[in-house]
Amino acid sequence: MEIEHYNFIKVWILAIISLCYCYYISSKLPKGIFKLISLTPIFIFFLYLPLTISTAYLAGITPFFLSWLANFKLLLLCFDQPPLSPPPSNLLHFISLASLPIKSKQKTPSQNKSQQPQRSILFAIKVLILALLYHCYGHKQNLHKNVVLVMFCVRIYIELELALALAATLARAMFGFEIEPQFNEPYLATSLQDFWGRRWNLMVTSILRPTVYYPIRRISTRLLGSRWSSLPAVVAVFVVSGLMHELIFYYMTRVAPTWEVARFFILHGVAVVAEVVVKKVVPEKMRLHPVVSGASALGFVAVTAVWLFFPQLLRNGVDEKTIGEYCKLMDLLKGLLPF
């Protein structure tokens, strides 16, 4: 376990060195093909680095941060697109924005003060729920398999949200800038479009829009007109997201893809497209009430996740591995603490 954490540290040292090179190149080359060629070795290197880590939870976080988000941000940098362009004057700021799932925003002090207590309470509640889930996993042999599956689903969501919140807190503490939230209470979604576009993992959404959605929409506008141009773009976004999730699952399991996760996202892309079409052709007064449509959307997410998203992880024992790794990490930390 200790060796694995040393490997993790080594990976991030190499990633930081690579981002220093990117920062230097971004200031020397004009946007376009030459900058893209100069950063291509980094794209490949960031795809390789997670392969040096075998611990499931570290092999899940690292490719998400580097192989997906950092690579897509650097791709945008090649064409002078935010969030890394114009490049920050501070190298540490550049590294933070490139390697962490964060996006800076303008400060709004009054709003932040009013929302901070509520966020702190919700954060504490989620930590308690996560601790309870870890405890219950010790007795999973006495629980129905569907109960265990629900526990795993909730655990994945909370772990992801807490990991992203921790990254944002670290960046805020180091640099003092405000960070856009990564989640916006997805359980309050009123539709699939609302869930994926405005509430779930907003960092991914903000990266996929300029890298996939906008380019495909511009092409589609020439072929389909402005009214329907968003439909192929939406499907393309979900296809890319599905492929990136397959990649992350491979890093975690080291098992050949079954393409279940890709089918999950393609299915949701088609469903969102159907939802968009309905909104365009059906008058607002004839649509479902937001409470009904929201409950239906969340139910659809839950059922399809149980069907296509989680089986690959459960089949390869990722739930058991992460629990065991968590316990080993806690034992290691206890051994390091002086009390």
VOPATI-337302 format. One record per atom (N, C-alpha, C): x, z, y; atom name. Coordinates in steps of 0.02 Angstrom, whole numbers. Example, Ala and Ser with C-alpha at 12.3 -4.5 7.8 and 13.67 -1.06 7.14 Angstrom:
% VOPATI-337302
- px pz py atomo
- 660 390 -284 N
- 615 390 -225 CA
- 660 390 -165 C
- 642 354 -112 N
- 684 357 -53 CA
- 645 394 2 C
***
This chain:
% VOPATI-337302
- px pz py atomo
- 42 0 -60 N
- 0 0 0 CA
- 43 0 63 C
- 97 41 63 N
- 141 44 121 CA
- 174 -24 132 C
- 196 -57 78 N
- 228 -122 83 CA
- 180 -172 114 C
- 117 -168 94 N
- 67 -214 121 CA
- 58 -205 196 C
- 59 -144 219 N
- 52 -132 291 CA
- 114 -154 328 C
- 172 -150 298 N
- 232 -178 328 CA
- 227 -254 334 C
- 199 -285 282 N
- 187 -358 284 CA
- 140 -376 341 C
- 88 -335 349 N
- 39 -345 403 CA
- 73 -342 471 C
- 116 -292 480 N
- 153 -285 543 CA
- 199 -345 554 C
- 232 -367 500 N
- 277 -425 506 CA
- 239 -487 526 C
- 179 -496 496 N
- 138 -554 514 CA
- 122 -555 588 C
- 104 -497 615 N
- 85 -495 685 CA
- 145 -500 732 C
- 203 -478 710 N
- 264 -489 750 CA
- 278 -564 754 C
- 273 -599 697 N
- 284 -671 697 CA
- 231 -707 739 C
- 169 -682 736 N
- 115 -713 776 CA
- 129 -705 850 C
- 153 -646 871 N
- 168 -634 941 CA
- 225 -678 965 C
- 277 -686 923 N
- 333 -732 940 CA
- 307 -803 948 C
- 262 -823 903 N
- 233 -890 907 CA
- 193 -900 971 C
- 157 -849 991 N
- 117 -854 1052 CA
- 161 -854 1114 C
- 219 -823 1111 N
- 267 -827 1166 CA
- 289 -900 1175 C
- 301 -934 1119 N
- 318 -1005 1122 CA
- 261 -1045 1153 C
- 198 -1030 1133 N
- 140 -1066 1160 CA
- 134 -1055 1236 C
- 148 -994 1257 N
- 144 -978 1329 CA
- 196 -1019 1367 C
- 255 -1025 1339 N
- 309 -1063 1372 CA
- 290 -1138 1374 C
- 267 -1164 1319 N
- 249 -1235 1315 CA
- 193 -1252 1363 C
- 143 -1207 1368 N
- 85 -1220 1410 CA
- 104 -1229 1483 C
- 160 -1200 1504 N
- 181 -1205 1573 CA
- 227 -1265 1585 C
- 250 -1298 1532 N
- 299 -1352 1538 CA
- 269 -1421 1526 C
- 216 -1425 1485 N
- 190 -1491 1467 CA
- 121 -1502 1497 C
- 105 -1564 1515 N
- 37 -1579 1539 CA
- -13 -1577 1482 C
- -76 -1573 1499 N
- -127 -1571 1447 CA
- -130 -1637 1409 C
- -154 -1634 1348 N
- -162 -1695 1309 CA
- -122 -1696 1246 C
- -105 -1757 1224 N
- -78 -1767 1158 CA
- -10 -1734 1149 C
- 32 -1734 1201 N
- 99 -1705 1194 CA
- 96 -1629 1184 C
- 52 -1597 1221 N
- 44 -1525 1212 CA
- 14 -1510 1143 C
- -32 -1552 1121 N
- -63 -1543 1055 CA
- -10 -1549 1000 C
- 33 -1599 1005 N
- 86 -1609 955 CA
- 134 -1549 956 C
- 149 -1523 1015 N
- 197 -1468 1020 CA
- 169 -1403 990 C
- 103 -1396 989 N
- 73 -1335 962 CA
- 50 -1343 889 C
- 53 -1403 862 N
- 30 -1415 793 CA
- 68 -1371 743 C
- 134 -1362 749 N
- 168 -1316 701 CA
- 139 -1245 703 C
- 116 -1223 762 N
- 87 -1156 767 CA
- 20 -1154 731 C
- -20 -1207 738 N
- -84 -1210 701 CA
- -72 -1202 626 C
- -23 -1239 601 N
- -7 -1236 529 CA
- 20 -1167 510 C
- 63 -1140 552 N
- 92 -1075 538 CA
- 39 -1020 536 C
- -10 -1023 581 N
- -64 -974 583 CA
- -110 -981 522 C
- -112 -1040 492 N
- -149 -1047 429 CA
- -111 -1018 371 C
- -44 -1019 376 N
- -2 -993 322 CA
- 4 -917 323 C
- 10 -887 382 N
- 25 -816 387 CA
- -21 -771 346 C
- -87 -780 345 N
- -130 -735 306 CA
- -117 -738 231 C
- -85 -791 207 N
- -69 -796 136 CA
- -17 -746 114 C
- 19 -717 161 N
- 70 -667 145 CA
- 40 -597 139 C
- -25 -590 149 N
- -60 -526 145 CA
- -109 -528 87 C
- -107 -478 44 N
- -152 -477 -14 CA
- -208 -425 -9 C
- -200 -377 35 N
- -252 -326 43 CA
- -315 -358 72 C
- -372 -345 40 N
- -433 -383 57 CA
- -454 -375 130 C
- -456 -313 155 N
- -481 -305 224 CA
- -432 -331 275 C
- -367 -326 262 N
- -318 -355 308 CA
- -317 -431 303 C
- -329 -457 243 N
- -332 -530 233 CA
- -397 -559 259 C
- -444 -517 278 N
- -505 -541 310 CA
- -498 -541 386 C
- -468 -489 413 N
- -460 -483 485 CA
- -409 -534 512 C
- -352 -540 479 N
- -297 -581 504 CA
- -316 -655 511 C
- -346 -687 460 N
- -364 -757 470 CA
- -420 -767 521 C
- -464 -718 527 N
- -516 -723 578 CA
- -485 -724 648 C
- -437 -679 659 N
- -405 -675 724 CA
- -357 -734 738 C
- -317 -753 687 N
- -265 -802 698 CA
- -285 -873 676 C
- -304 -880 612 N
- -318 -946 584 CA
- -379 -979 617 C
- -427 -938 638 N
- -487 -965 668 CA
- -484 -960 745 C
- -492 -899 771 N
- -501 -891 843 CA
- -439 -913 882 C
- -380 -889 863 N
- -319 -907 900 CA
- -306 -982 897 C
- -315 -1012 838 N
- -304 -1084 833 CA
- -352 -1124 877 C
- -415 -1103 878 N
- -464 -1138 919 CA
- -450 -1128 993 C
- -429 -1068 1013 N
- -412 -1056 1083 CA
- -351 -1098 1103 C
- -302 -1103 1059 N
- -243 -1143 1074 CA
- -260 -1217 1077 C
- -308 -1239 1035 N
- -331 -1308 1037 CA
- -362 -1323 1106 C
- -402 -1277 1130 N
- -431 -1285 1197 CA
- -377 -1285 1251 C
- -326 -1244 1241 N
- -271 -1242 1289 CA
- -237 -1310 1296 C
- -233 -1346 1240 N
- -200 -1412 1242 CA
- -235 -1459 1291 C
- -298 -1447 1305 N
- -336 -1490 1350 CA
- -358 -1452 1413 C
- -320 -1398 1429 N
- -331 -1358 1489 CA
- -402 -1330 1494 C
- -426 -1304 1437 N
- -492 -1274 1435 CA
- -486 -1198 1427 C
- -533 -1159 1456 N
- -531 -1086 1446 CA
- -538 -1068 1372 C
- -520 -1008 1352 N
- -504 -949 1393 CA
- -429 -942 1411 C
- -386 -985 1384 N
- -315 -978 1396 CA
- -290 -1023 1452 C
- -334 -1061 1482 N
- -315 -1104 1537 CA
- -361 -1090 1596 C
- -332 -1083 1656 N
- -260 -1084 1670 CA
- -226 -1025 1637 C
- -164 -1034 1612 N
- -129 -980 1577 CA
- -121 -919 1621 C
- -135 -860 1596 N
- -124 -799 1635 CA
- -51 -792 1655 C
- -40 -765 1714 N
- 29 -756 1738 CA
- 66 -703 1697 C
- 29 -660 1664 N
- 58 -606 1624 CA
- 62 -628 1551 C
- 121 -626 1521 N
- 129 -646 1451 CA
- 88 -602 1404 C
- 88 -537 1415 N
- 50 -492 1372 CA
- -24 -506 1376 C
- -47 -523 1435 N
- -117 -542 1444 CA
- -133 -604 1403 C
- -88 -653 1405 N
- -97 -715 1366 CA
- -101 -700 1291 C
- -54 -659 1267 N
- -52 -642 1196 CA
- -115 -606 1175 C
- -139 -561 1217 N
- -199 -523 1202 CA
- -260 -569 1197 C
- -269 -613 1247 N
- -326 -658 1247 CA
- -322 -707 1189 C
- -262 -727 1170 N
- -254 -776 1116 CA
- -264 -747 1047 C
- -241 -687 1036 N
- -238 -659 968 CA
- -296 -612 952 C
- -331 -587 1002 N
- -385 -541 990 CA
- -453 -574 1004 C
- -505 -552 969 N
- -572 -582 979 CA
- -605 -555 1042 C
- -577 -572 1099 N
- -601 -546 1163 CA
- -609 -602 1213 C
- -651 -590 1263 N
- -661 -637 1317 CA
- -673 -596 1380 C
- -631 -605 1430 N
- -637 -565 1490 CA
- -696 -588 1532 C
- -722 -543 1573 N
- -778 -558 1617 CA
- -769 -521 1682 C
- -809 -540 1731 N
- -807 -507 1795 CA
- -833 -436 1790 C
- -802 -390 1826 N
- -822 -321 1824 CA
- -887 -311 1863 C
- -931 -272 1833 N
- -993 -252 1866 CA
- -1000 -176 1857 C
- -969 -137 1901 N
- -963 -65 1891 CA
- -1028 -29 1880 C
- -1079 -45 1919 N
- -1142 -8 1912 CA
- -1174 -21 1845 C
- -1171 -85 1823 N
- -1200 -101 1757 CA
- -1161 -68 1701 C
- -1095 -67 1707 N
- -1054 -36 1654 CA
- -1067 38 1649 C
- -1075 72 1706 N
- -1087 143 1704 CA
- -1154 160 1672 C
- -1204 118 1685 N
- -1271 132 1657 CA
- -1274 118 1582 C
- -1233 70 1558 N
- -1236 52 1488 CA
- -1187 91 1445 C
- -1136 122 1475 N
- -1084 155 1437 CA
- -1109 211 1393 C
- -1151 258 1418 N
- -1175 312 1374 CA
- -1214 286 1314 C
- -1257 235 1326 N
- -1296 208 1271 CA
- -1251 175 1219 C
- -1200 138 1241 N
- -1154 107 1194 CA
- -1115 159 1155 C
- -1095 213 1188 N
- -1058 265 1154 CA
- -1099 298 1099 C
- -1163 310 1114 N
- -1208 340 1064 CA
- -1217 294 1005 C
- -1230 229 1019 N
- -1238 181 965 CA
- -1175 175 923 C
- -1117 176 955 N
- -1054 172 920 CA
- -1046 232 873 C
- -1062 292 897 N
- -1057 352 856 CA
- -1104 349 796 C
- -1165 324 808 N
- -1214 319 754 CA
- -1189 271 700 C
- -1160 215 721 N
- -1136 166 672 CA
- -1077 193 633 C
- -1034 232 665 N
- -978 263 629 CA
- -1004 311 576 C
- -1054 350 594 N
- -1084 397 546 CA
- -1116 360 488 C
- -1152 306 503 N
- -1184 267 450 CA
- -1130 238 403 C
- -1076 213 432 N
- -1022 185 392 CA
- -991 238 347 C
- -980 298 374 N
- -952 353 334 CA
- -1000 370 276 C
- -1065 371 291 N
- -1115 386 239 CA
- -1114 332 185 C
- -1107 269 205 N
- -1105 215 156 CA
- -1044 220 111 C
- -986 237 140 N
- -926 246 99 CA
- -936 303 49 C
- -969 356 71 N
- -983 412 25 CA
- -1030 391 -31 C
- -1082 353 -14 N
- -1131 332 -64 CA
- -1100 284 -115 C
- -1049 246 -94 N
- -1017 199 -140 CA
- -984 236 -198 C
- -967 300 -188 N
- -939 339 -242 CA
- -989 353 -297 C
- -1053 342 -283 N
- -1106 354 -332 CA
- -1146 291 -346 C
- -1116 233 -335 N
- -1152 170 -341 CA
- -1176 157 -413 C
- -1142 187 -462 N
- -1164 177 -531 CA
- -1232 207 -544 C
- -1253 253 -502 N
- -1319 284 -510 CA
- -1373 251 -467 C
- -1354 198 -431 N
- -1401 165 -385 CA
- -1421 97 -412 C
- -1481 75 -393 N
- -1503 8 -412 CA
- -1459 -44 -379 C
- -1448 -100 -414 N
- -1402 -151 -389 CA
- -1425 -180 -322 C
- -1491 -183 -310 N
- -1515 -208 -246 CA
- -1500 -159 -189 C
- -1502 -94 -205 N
- -1484 -44 -155 CA
- -1410 -50 -138 C
- -1369 -61 -188 N
- -1297 -70 -177 CA
- -1284 -132 -134 C
- -1322 -185 -147 N
- -1314 -247 -109 CA
- -1333 -237 -36 C
- -1387 -202 -24 N
- -1408 -187 45 CA
- -1355 -145 80 C
- -1328 -95 44 N
- -1274 -54 72 CA
- -1214 -97 92 C
- -1197 -144 49 N
- -1140 -187 62 CA
- -1152 -231 124 C
- -1213 -258 130 N
- -1230 -300 187 CA
- -1224 -261 252 C
- -1252 -200 253 N
- -1249 -158 314 CA
- -1177 -140 329 C
- -1139 -127 276 N
- -1069 -107 285 CA
- -1028 -164 317 C
- -1039 -225 293 N
- -1002 -282 320 CA
- -1017 -290 394 C
- -1081 -285 412 N
- -1100 -292 483 CA
- -1067 -238 526 C
- -1072 -175 505 N
- -1044 -121 545 CA
- -969 -126 549 C
- -936 -141 493 N
- -863 -147 494 CA
- -840 -202 541 C
- -875 -258 540 N
- -857 -314 584 CA
- -867 -295 657 C
- -923 -264 672 N
- -937 -245 741 CA
- -887 -192 766 C
- -871 -144 724 N
- -824 -92 744 CA
- -753 -120 752 C
- -734 -167 708 N
- -667 -197 713 CA
- -660 -236 778 C
- -713 -274 796 N
- -710 -312 858 CA
- -713 -266 919 C
- -752 -213 914 N
- -755 -165 969 CA
- -688 -130 979 C
- -654 -115 924 N
- -588 -84 928 CA
- -538 -130 962 C
- -541 -195 945 N
- -496 -243 977 CA
- -510 -247 1052 C
- -574 -246 1071 N
- -592 -249 1141 CA
- -569 -186 1178 C
- -576 -128 1145 N
- -555 -66 1176 CA
- -480 -65 1187 C
- -443 -91 1139 N
- -370 -94 1145 CA
- -350 -138 1204 C
- -382 -197 1210 N
- -367 -242 1266 CA
- -386 -211 1333 C
- -442 -176 1334 N
- -464 -144 1396 CA
- -416 -89 1417 C
- -393 -51 1368 N
- -346 4 1384 CA
- -279 -22 1407 C
- -257 -78 1378 N
- -191 -105 1395 CA
- -190 -141 1462 C
- -244 -179 1476 N
- -242 -223 1534 CA
- -294 -207 1588 C
- -343 -166 1570 N
- -391 -144 1621 CA
- -445 -193 1638 C
- -448 -252 1604 N
- -502 -297 1621 CA
- -563 -286 1577 C
- -620 -307 1602 N
- -683 -297 1566 CA
- -689 -350 1510 C
- -718 -330 1455 N
- -725 -374 1396 CA
- -799 -387 1383 C
- -815 -450 1370 N
- -884 -465 1351 CA
- -899 -437 1282 C
- -958 -410 1272 N
- -975 -381 1206 CA
- -976 -434 1152 C
- -954 -415 1091 N
- -953 -462 1036 CA
- -1021 -469 1001 C
- -1061 -416 1005 N
- -1128 -417 976 CA
- -1178 -394 1029 C
- -1238 -421 1025 N
- -1290 -403 1072 CA
- -1353 -383 1033 C
- -1347 -327 996 N
- -1403 -300 958 CA
- -1439 -355 918 C
- -1406 -384 868 N
- -1435 -440 831 CA
- -1500 -423 795 C
- -1511 -359 781 N
- -1573 -338 747 CA
- -1633 -344 793 C
- -1623 -360 858 N
- -1678 -370 905 CA
- -1691 -444 918 C
- -1661 -488 879 N
- -1669 -560 889 CA
- -1742 -580 883 C
- -1762 -629 924 N
- -1831 -654 923 CA
- -1838 -721 887 C
- -1781 -750 866 N
- -1782 -814 830 CA
- -1712 -825 801 C
- -1707 -876 758 N
- -1641 -893 731 CA
- -1594 -917 787 C
- -1621 -956 833 N
- -1581 -980 889 CA
- -1555 -922 931 C
- -1598 -873 942 N
- -1578 -813 980 CA
- -1526 -773 941 C
- -1535 -767 875 N
- -1490 -728 833 CA
- -1419 -758 835 C
- -1413 -823 821 N
- -1348 -854 815 CA
- -1317 -871 883 C
- -1358 -888 932 N
- -1332 -911 995 CA
- -1319 -857 1047 C
- -1357 -801 1044 N
- -1353 -752 1097 CA
- -1342 -680 1074 C
- -1339 -670 1008 N
- -1334 -600 985 CA
- -1280 -588 932 C
- -1267 -635 888 N
- -1221 -622 832 CA
- -1152 -650 847 C
- -1100 -607 842 N
- -1030 -627 847 CA
- -1019 -677 904 C
- -1029 -654 965 N
- -1029 -698 1023 CA
- -961 -729 1037 C
- -907 -698 1013 N
- -841 -727 1022 CA
- -837 -794 986 C
- -862 -796 924 N
- -862 -858 886 CA
- -906 -910 922 C
- -964 -889 946 N
- -1009 -934 981 CA
- -975 -965 1042 C
- -940 -923 1080 N
- -907 -947 1141 CA
- -849 -995 1127 C
- -820 -990 1067 N
- -766 -1035 1048 CA
- -792 -1100 1018 C
- -846 -1096 979 N
- -873 -1156 947 CA
- -909 -1202 997 C
- -935 -1174 1051 N
- -969 -1216 1100 CA
- -922 -1269 1129 C
- -865 -1249 1159 N
- -822 -1301 1189 CA
- -783 -1343 1139 C
- -769 -1315 1079 N
- -729 -1352 1031 CA
- -770 -1399 988 C
- -833 -1383 975 N
- -875 -1423 930 CA
- -939 -1446 964 C
- -977 -1399 991 N
- -1045 -1415 1016 CA
- -1044 -1465 1073 C
- -1005 -1452 1126 N
- -1006 -1496 1184 CA
- -980 -1566 1169 C
- -923 -1573 1132 N
- -900 -1642 1116 CA
- -951 -1682 1075 C
- -980 -1649 1024 N
- -1029 -1685 982 CA
- -1091 -1701 1022 C
- -1111 -1657 1066 N
- -1171 -1670 1107 CA
- -1159 -1729 1154 C
- -1099 -1735 1183 N
- -1085 -1791 1226 CA
- -1089 -1857 1188 C
- -1062 -1857 1126 N
- -1066 -1917 1085 CA
- -1139 -1933 1066 C
- -1176 -1881 1049 N
- -1246 -1890 1027 CA
- -1290 -1914 1084 C
- -1274 -1895 1145 N
- -1314 -1916 1202 CA
- -1314 -1992 1208 C
- -1257 -2023 1194 N
- -1253 -2096 1198 CA
- -1295 -2130 1144 C
- -1303 -2096 1086 N
- -1338 -2126 1030 CA
- -1412 -2108 1027 C
- -1428 -2045 1045 N
- -1496 -2020 1036 CA
- -1533 -2005 1101 C
- -1495 -2005 1156 N
- -1526 -1985 1219 CA
- -1520 -1910 1229 C
- -1532 -1888 1289 N
- -1522 -1817 1306 CA
- -1572 -1770 1272 C
- -1632 -1795 1256 N
- -1684 -1750 1228 CA
- -1664 -1723 1159 C
- -1633 -1765 1118 N
- -1618 -1744 1049 CA
- -1543 -1738 1036 C
- -1502 -1743 1087 N
- -1430 -1744 1077 CA
- -1402 -1678 1051 C
- -1439 -1623 1063 N
- -1415 -1558 1041 CA
- -1420 -1548 966 C
- -1462 -1586 932 N
- -1475 -1574 861 CA
- -1414 -1587 817 C
- -1382 -1645 822 N
- -1320 -1655 782 CA
- -1266 -1605 801 C
- -1263 -1586 865 N
- -1212 -1538 887 CA
- -1222 -1470 855 C
- -1285 -1449 849 N
- -1300 -1385 818 CA
- -1279 -1386 744 C
- -1296 -1439 709 N
- -1277 -1445 639 CA
- -1201 -1444 631 C
- -1166 -1480 675 N
- -1093 -1483 672 CA
- -1063 -1413 681 C
- -1090 -1374 727 N
- -1065 -1306 738 CA
- -1071 -1265 675 C
- -1128 -1269 642 N
- -1138 -1229 582 CA
- -1095 -1254 524 C
- -1083 -1320 520 N
- -1038 -1347 468 CA
- -967 -1320 478 C
- -942 -1321 539 N
- -875 -1296 553 CA
- -872 -1221 539 C
- -923 -1184 559 N
- -924 -1112 546 CA
- -923 -1099 471 C
- -961 -1138 433 N
- -962 -1130 361 CA
- -894 -1143 330 C
- -859 -1195 353 N
- -793 -1210 326 CA
- -743 -1155 343 C
- -747 -1128 404 N
- -701 -1075 423 CA
- -715 -1011 383 C
- -778 -998 369 N
- -794 -940 327 CA
- -769 -950 256 C
- -774 -1011 230 N
- -746 -1025 164 CA
- -671 -1011 163 C
- -638 -1030 216 N
- -566 -1018 221 CA
- -551 -943 220 C
- -588 -904 260 N
- -578 -832 262 CA
- -592 -800 195 C
- -645 -823 161 N
- -661 -796 95 CA
- -606 -812 45 C
- -574 -870 54 N
- -519 -887 9 CA
- -460 -839 20 C
- -445 -824 82 N
- -391 -777 97 CA
- -406 -708 65 C
- -469 -688 65 N
- -488 -622 40 CA
- -490 -620 -36 C
- -510 -674 -68 N
- -520 -674 -141 CA
- -466 -711 -179 C
- -433 -759 -146 N
- -384 -804 -178 CA
- -415 -840 -238 C
- -478 -857 -230 N
- -516 -894 -281 CA
- -540 -959 -250 C
- -539 -1013 -288 N
- -561 -1078 -263 CA
- -632 -1074 -234 C
- -646 -1107 -179 N
- -712 -1103 -147 CA
- -767 -1127 -194 C
- -824 -1093 -189 N
- -884 -1114 -225 CA
- -932 -1150 -178 C
- -917 -1149 -113 N
- -956 -1182 -60 CA
- -1025 -1151 -50 C
- -1035 -1092 -78 N
- -1098 -1056 -64 CA
- -1104 -1037 9 C
- -1048 -1013 38 N
- -1049 -992 107 CA
- -1060 -1051 154 C
- -1029 -1108 138 N
- -1040 -1168 178 CA
- -1113 -1189 175 C
- -1143 -1184 115 N
- -1214 -1202 109 CA
- -1257 -1153 149 C
- -1238 -1090 152 N
- -1275 -1040 192 CA
- -1277 -1063 265 C
- -1220 -1082 293 N
- -1219 -1100 363 CA
- -1252 -1168 376 C
- -1244 -1215 330 N
- -1278 -1279 339 CA
- -1353 -1269 337 C
- -1377 -1227 291 N
- -1448 -1212 287 CA
- -1473 -1182 353 C
- -1435 -1137 381 N
- -1455 -1106 445 CA
- -1451 -1156 502 C
- -1402 -1202 499 N
- -1399 -1254 550 CA
- -1461 -1298 549 C
- -1483 -1318 489 N
- -1543 -1358 483 CA
- -1604 -1318 506 C
- -1606 -1253 490 N
- -1663 -1212 511 CA
- -1665 -1204 587 C
- -1607 -1196 618 N
- -1606 -1190 691 CA
- -1628 -1256 723 C
- -1606 -1312 694 N
- -1628 -1377 719 CA
- -1703 -1384 715 C
- -1732 -1363 658 N
- -1805 -1365 650 CA
- -1839 -1322 703 C
- -1810 -1264 716 N
- -1837 -1219 766 CA
- -1835 -1251 836 C
- -1779 -1284 852 N
- -1773 -1317 917 CA
- -1824 -1373 924 C
- -1835 -1412 870 N
- -1884 -1466 872 CA
- -1953 -1439 884 C
- -1971 -1385 849 N
- -2037 -1354 857 CA
- -2046 -1331 930 C
- -1995 -1301 959 N
- -2000 -1278 1028 CA
- -2009 -1336 1077 C
- -1982 -1395 1059 N
- -1989 -1452 1103 CA
- -2057 -1485 1099 C
- -2089 -1482 1040 N
- -2152 -1519 1031 CA
- -2213 -1475 1031 C
- -2205 -1410 1020 N
- -2263 -1364 1018 CA
- -2268 -1326 1084 C
- -2325 -1326 1116 N
- -2333 -1288 1178 CA
- -2318 -1214 1168 C
- -2292 -1183 1220 N
- -2271 -1113 1215 CA
- -2328 -1067 1195 C
- -2389 -1080 1219 N
- -2446 -1036 1204 CA
- -2467 -1040 1131 C
- -2444 -1091 1094 N
- -2462 -1099 1024 CA
- -2407 -1074 977 C
- -2352 -1048 1003 N
- -2298 -1025 961 CA
- -2310 -954 937 C
- -2272 -934 886 N
- -2277 -867 859 CA
- -2256 -815 911 C
- -2285 -756 907 N
- -2264 -701 950 CA
- -2191 -684 934 C
- -2151 -666 985 N
- -2080 -651 973 CA
- -2068 -598 919 C
- -2113 -550 913 N
- -2104 -499 861 CA
- -2109 -530 792 C
- -2158 -575 783 N
- -2168 -609 719 CA
- -2110 -657 705 C
- -2092 -697 754 N
- -2038 -746 743 CA
- -1971 -710 733 C
- -1961 -654 768 N
- -1900 -616 759 CA
- -1894 -586 690 C
- -1949 -556 666 N
- -1949 -527 599 CA
- -1938 -581 546 C
- -1969 -639 557 N
- -1960 -695 510 CA
- -1887 -719 509 C
- -1857 -723 568 N
- -1788 -745 573 CA
- -1741 -696 537 C
- -1750 -631 550 N
- -1707 -582 518 CA
- -1718 -581 442 C
- -1780 -590 421 N
- -1794 -594 350 CA
- -1760 -654 318 C
- -1761 -710 353 N
- -1728 -771 328 CA
- -1653 -760 323 C
- -1623 -728 373 N
- -1552 -713 371 CA
- -1535 -669 311 C
- -1576 -616 301 N
- -1562 -569 247 CA
- -1569 -602 178 C
- -1622 -639 168 N
- -1634 -670 103 CA
- -1580 -722 86 C
- -1563 -764 135 N
- -1513 -815 122 CA
- -1443 -785 115 C
- -1430 -730 150 N
- -1365 -697 143 CA
- -1357 -669 73 C
- -1410 -638 47 N
- -1409 -611 -21 CA
- -1401 -668 -72 C
- -1430 -724 -57 N
- -1429 -782 -102 CA
- -1362 -818 -101 C
- -1334 -829 -40 N
- -1276 -873 -34 CA
- -1214 -842 -3 C
- -1222 -793 43 N
- -1164 -769 81 CA
- -1124 -717 43 C
- -1157 -667 16 N
- -1122 -610 -13 CA
- -1101 -618 -86 C
- -1135 -660 -127 N
- -1118 -662 -198 CA
- -1044 -676 -212 C
- -1013 -721 -172 N
- -943 -738 -184 CA
- -898 -677 -175 C
- -913 -635 -126 N
- -874 -574 -115 CA
- -886 -524 -171 C
- -949 -514 -190 N
- -965 -465 -242 CA
- -938 -488 -310 C
- -942 -552 -323 N
- -920 -578 -388 CA
- -845 -568 -398 C
- -808 -567 -343 N
- -736 -558 -347 CA
- -714 -487 -330 C
- -763 -441 -328 N
- -747 -370 -320 CA
- -719 -350 -253 C
- -735 -389 -200 N
- -708 -373 -134 CA
- -735 -306 -109 C
- -798 -291 -126 N
- -827 -227 -105 CA
- -788 -168 -135 C
- -771 -173 -200 N
- -732 -120 -233 CA
- -661 -117 -205 C
- -631 -176 -194 N
- -562 -177 -168 CA
- -557 -144 -100 C
- -604 -161 -55 N
- -600 -133 13 CA
- -612 -58 13 C
- -656 -35 -30 N
- -667 38 -35 CA
- -604 73 -59 C
- -573 45 -112 N
- -511 74 -137 CA
- -455 72 -85 C
- -450 16 -49 N
- -398 10 2 CA
- -411 58 60 C
- -475 68 76 N
- -491 116 129 CA
- -470 187 109 C
- -483 205 47 N
- -464 272 23 CA
- -389 281 24 C
- -352 229 2 N
- -279 233 3 CA
- -253 239 74 C
- -285 203 121 N
- -264 207 191 CA
- -275 276 218 C
- -332 306 202 N
- -346 374 226 CA
- -296 424 197 C
- -278 415 133 N
- -228 460 103 CA
- -160 451 137 C
- -144 388 154 N
- -80 375 188 CA
- -79 407 257 C
- -134 401 293 N
- -137 431 360 CA
- -134 507 357 C
- -166 535 307 N
- -163 609 298 CA
- -92 631 286 C
- -55 591 247 N
- 14 609 233 CA
- 59 604 294 C
- 40 561 342 N
- 80 552 402 CA
- 64 603 456 C
- 2 630 454 N
- -17 678 506 CA
- 14 746 494 C
- 33 781 547 N
- 67 845 538 CA
- 20 903 526 C
- -45 890 522 N
- -92 945 512 CA
- -142 927 458 C
***
